[in-house]
Amino acid sequence: MWRELWPVVGDHILWLYNTSLELGHIPQRWKTARIVTLREPGKADYALPKAFRPISLLPTISKGLEAAVAARLSYITETHNLLPANHFGARPRRSAEQALNALVQRIYQAWRQRKVLSLVSFDVKGDFNGVHSSVLAKRLAARRVPSLVVKWVRNFCDRRYAQVTVRNFESEVSQNEYAGIPQGSPYHLSSTPVIMPTWSSGRSTELEVH
């Protein structure tokens, strides 16, 4: 649809995008999501809330700006090596297969030295909702991400509203107390190569230090 409309509204949308970046502010309507629930396959009891996956549906007009900011952050991150070399998740030209190859190499290296290598794995639940905007802003600033971009990302995470839809039921629009990063946004782990790695790499560094 936007491709068809772009010759008519393109200049106006670019003005909105540029103004949003200059002010470090996103219109509240663009941060108000409609949360729909999808059934998780293979669950034994669909009467339990955990048997469903919530997905945030956001206005499509904001997706282009979010994707542009994500692309710029990805460029900054990869150009200036802002993430640890052993961080593979959600990064361009890196895959789960490469991460497994690196792990296997470490195992063989340990065996050649007649050592035992142990592996500790984590499954962090609610990771997107757990992103705290002020902490994320500090980690981006510590990596010397431009201040306007940091301000925009923090505003993106703050004061988000949502309406929950379950079948024929629709709740009232209310503010999310712990909004974090909405699933369904270009900042989602599957499509954003920097926000979640920046958030989680800080925690992995803390684990290594302690």
Buried (B, 14 or more C-beta within 10 A) or exposed (E): EEEEEEEEEEEEBEEBBEEBBEEBEBEEEBBBBBBBBEEEEEEEEEEEEEBBEBBBBBEEBBBBBBBEBBBBBBEBBBEEEBBEEEBBBBBEEEEEEEBEEEEEEEBEEEEEEEEEEEEEEEEEEEBBBEBEBEEBBBBBBEBEBEEEBBBBBBBBBEBBBBBBBEEEEEEEEEEBEEBBBBBBBBBBBEEBBBBBBBBBBBBBEEEEEE
